[in-house]
Amino acid sequence: MIDLVLFIGRILLVAALYLFLFAVMRTGVGLVRGQRKDAAIWCLDVDKGPKGLRGLHVDMLGPVVVGRSPNADVVINEPFVSARHACFTLQGPALMVEDMGSTNGTLVNGRVIEEPVTLRDGDDVQVGDVVMRVSRR
């Protein structure tokens, strides 16, 4: 009798294990599908500026600080650029830019920003004499 109970217990344990693995696999596949479908990769491309920066391409994987400081993620060694001029951040699927108290300001599509701005595909962000185009892939 005890052998029968142990045998049924083993079968139930194996069935529960298979159900658990199936649920984990299904969730993992859903996450991968969701990432491919919904995740947009934002990037910055320098259109105008010093010769050494033109053509620079930066994929946005996290916060990106633009400024004259060597510690900035994108270093722009120009006189009208502050040490920590602007910061690009991802807020869910949206890309935001914020002026970090720079002396000469940050422009989005030719307008000076005073608070964080949500960017759209094709927007131009100007820091000093450098113009960066924001795009979504």
PyMOL commands that set and color helices and strands:
alter all, ss='L'
color gray80, all
select helices_A, chain A and resi 2-38
alter helices_A, ss='H'
color red, helices_A
select strands_A, chain A and resi 42-48+57-60+64-67+74-75+86-91+94-99+106-108+111-112+117-119+124-127+130-136
alter strands_A, ss='S'
color yellow, strands_A
deselect
rebuild
show_as cartoon
